[in-house]
Amino acid sequence: MGSVLVLGGARSGKSTYAEGLVRAASNSPVYLATARAGDEEMRARIEAHQRQRGTDWLTVEEPLALVNTLRAEALGERAILVDCLTLWLSNLMIADADIEIESKALADCARDLPVPVVFVSNEVGQGIVPENKMARDFRDHAGRLHQLMANACDEVWFVTAGLPQKLK
């Protein structure tokens, strides 16, 4: 397994599927978390994900410098799970980062990593057009990021109701 992109909606089963891919690829799984626990509800979600994964994962938290962290953690027999790209994208927007440059850098990195890596992201472009500009910008950035990552990754999966469908 090289690089894999796993897309799906909220609570679609994409993270569980991605975790299974990483566990099958390595006995040294790394969970690269992009979430920030900004409130109690988000903290509870993070804790639930941690309990679900168990204690055999090395967890690395990085909300912004994803490319540098991936390169630093891509060692030996490891396999890396990045969960998730849409939270990373939100963090970049809040930080007023250049999303086009960051997205291209991540896609380039995905092509070159020496260990298996699975990227998880929420598909947000299949619903109605968002009401406000920030939400429309986010949807557009996510769509462009997903296209770049789908092109860069060896495999792409879409998960609906816990059922993975191979796209590439």
C-alpha positions as CSV (number, residue, x, y, z in Angstrom):
1,M,0.0,0.0,0.0
2,G,1.3,3.5,-0.9
3,S,-0.9,6.5,-0.4
4,V,-4.7,6.3,0.1
5,L,-7.4,8.9,0.2
6,V,-10.6,7.9,2.1
7,L,-13.6,10.2,1.6
8,G,-17.0,10.1,3.1
9,G,-19.7,12.1,4.9
10,A,-20.0,12.6,8.6
11,R,-20.3,9.3,10.5
12,S,-20.0,7.4,7.3
13,G,-17.4,4.9,8.7
14,K,-14.5,6.4,6.8
15,S,-12.2,6.7,9.9
16,T,-12.9,3.1,11.0
17,Y,-12.2,1.9,7.4
18,A,-9.0,4.0,7.3
19,E,-7.8,2.7,10.6
20,G,-8.2,-0.9,9.3
21,L,-6.1,-0.1,6.3
22,V,-3.3,1.3,8.4
23,R,-3.5,-1.6,10.9
24,A,-3.2,-4.1,8.0
25,A,-0.2,-2.2,6.6
26,S,1.9,-2.0,9.8
27,N,2.3,-3.1,13.4
28,S,3.6,0.5,14.1
29,P,0.6,2.7,13.3
30,V,0.8,6.5,13.7
31,Y,-2.3,8.6,14.1
32,L,-1.6,12.1,12.9
33,A,-4.5,14.2,14.3
34,T,-5.3,17.6,12.9
35,A,-8.2,18.4,15.2
36,R,-8.1,21.1,17.9
37,A,-10.2,20.5,21.0
38,G,-11.8,24.0,21.0
39,D,-14.8,23.1,23.1
40,E,-16.1,20.2,25.3
41,E,-18.1,18.6,22.4
42,M,-14.9,18.4,20.2
43,R,-12.9,17.2,23.2
44,A,-15.4,14.4,23.7
45,R,-15.2,13.4,20.0
46,I,-11.4,13.3,20.2
47,E,-11.5,11.1,23.3
48,A,-14.0,8.7,21.7
49,H,-11.7,8.3,18.6
50,Q,-8.8,7.6,21.0
51,R,-10.7,4.9,22.9
52,Q,-11.8,3.3,19.6
53,R,-8.2,3.1,18.3
54,G,-6.8,1.6,21.4
55,T,-3.3,2.1,23.0
56,D,-1.1,0.6,20.3
57,W,-1.2,3.8,18.1
58,L,1.4,6.6,18.4
59,T,-0.6,9.8,18.3
60,V,0.9,12.9,16.9
61,E,-1.2,16.1,17.0
62,E,-0.5,18.8,14.4
63,P,-3.2,21.2,13.3
64,L,-1.2,23.2,10.7
65,A,2.3,21.9,9.7
66,L,1.0,18.7,8.2
67,V,3.7,18.3,5.5
68,N,6.6,18.8,7.8
69,T,5.1,16.4,10.4
70,L,4.4,13.7,7.8
71,R,8.0,13.8,6.6
72,A,9.3,13.7,10.2
73,E,7.0,10.7,11.1
74,A,7.5,8.7,7.9
75,L,10.1,6.3,9.4
76,G,10.9,2.6,9.3
77,E,8.0,0.2,9.3
78,R,5.4,2.8,10.2
79,A,2.1,3.4,8.5
80,I,0.4,6.8,9.0
81,L,-3.3,7.8,9.3
82,V,-4.0,11.5,8.8
83,D,-7.4,12.3,10.2
84,C,-8.7,14.6,8.9
85,L,-7.9,16.9,5.9
86,T,-11.1,18.9,6.3
87,L,-10.2,19.9,9.9
88,W,-6.7,20.7,8.7
89,L,-8.3,22.9,6.0
90,S,-10.4,24.7,8.6
91,N,-7.3,25.3,10.7
92,L,-5.5,26.8,7.6
93,M,-8.4,29.1,6.9
94,I,-8.5,30.3,10.5
95,A,-4.7,30.9,10.3
96,D,-5.2,32.8,7.0
97,A,-2.7,30.5,5.4
98,D,-2.2,30.2,1.6
99,I,-4.5,27.2,1.1
100,E,-3.5,26.7,-2.6
101,I,0.2,26.4,-1.7
102,E,-0.4,24.2,1.4
103,S,-2.7,21.9,-0.6
104,K,-0.2,21.5,-3.5
105,A,2.6,20.8,-1.0
106,L,0.5,18.1,0.7
107,A,-0.3,16.4,-2.6
108,D,3.4,16.5,-3.6
109,C,4.4,15.1,-0.2
110,A,1.8,12.3,-0.6
111,R,3.5,11.1,-3.8
112,D,7.0,10.9,-2.1
113,L,6.5,9.4,1.4
114,P,8.5,6.2,2.0
115,V,5.8,4.6,4.2
116,P,2.1,3.9,3.7
117,V,-0.2,6.8,4.5
118,V,-4.0,7.0,4.6
119,F,-5.6,10.4,4.4
120,V,-9.2,10.8,5.7
121,S,-11.4,13.7,4.6
122,N,-15.1,14.7,4.7
123,E,-16.8,15.0,1.4
124,V,-18.7,18.3,1.8
125,G,-19.6,19.2,-1.8
126,Q,-22.6,16.9,-2.4
127,G,-25.2,19.0,-0.6
128,I,-26.8,22.4,-1.2
129,V,-24.8,25.5,-1.8
130,P,-23.9,27.0,1.6
131,E,-25.6,30.2,2.6
132,N,-22.5,32.2,3.6
133,K,-19.3,33.1,1.9
134,M,-17.0,31.4,4.4
135,A,-18.8,28.1,4.1
136,R,-18.8,28.3,0.3
137,D,-15.1,29.1,0.3
138,F,-14.5,26.1,2.6
139,R,-16.5,23.8,0.3
140,D,-14.6,25.0,-2.7
141,H,-11.2,24.6,-1.0
142,A,-12.2,21.1,0.1
143,G,-13.2,20.2,-3.4
144,R,-9.9,21.4,-4.9
145,L,-7.9,19.7,-2.2
146,H,-9.7,16.4,-2.8
147,Q,-9.0,16.6,-6.5
148,L,-5.3,17.2,-5.8
149,M,-5.1,14.4,-3.3
150,A,-7.1,12.0,-5.5
151,N,-4.6,12.6,-8.3
152,A,-1.6,12.2,-6.0
153,C,-2.8,9.1,-4.1
154,D,-2.4,5.5,-5.3
155,E,-6.0,4.6,-4.2
156,V,-9.1,6.5,-3.4
157,W,-12.1,5.1,-1.5
158,F,-15.5,6.6,-0.7
159,V,-17.3,5.3,2.3
160,T,-21.1,5.5,2.7
161,A,-23.0,3.8,5.6
162,G,-19.8,1.9,6.5
163,L,-19.5,0.5,3.0
164,P,-16.2,1.4,1.2
165,Q,-16.4,1.9,-2.6
166,K,-13.1,2.0,-4.6
167,L,-12.9,5.0,-6.9
168,K,-9.3,4.6,-7.9
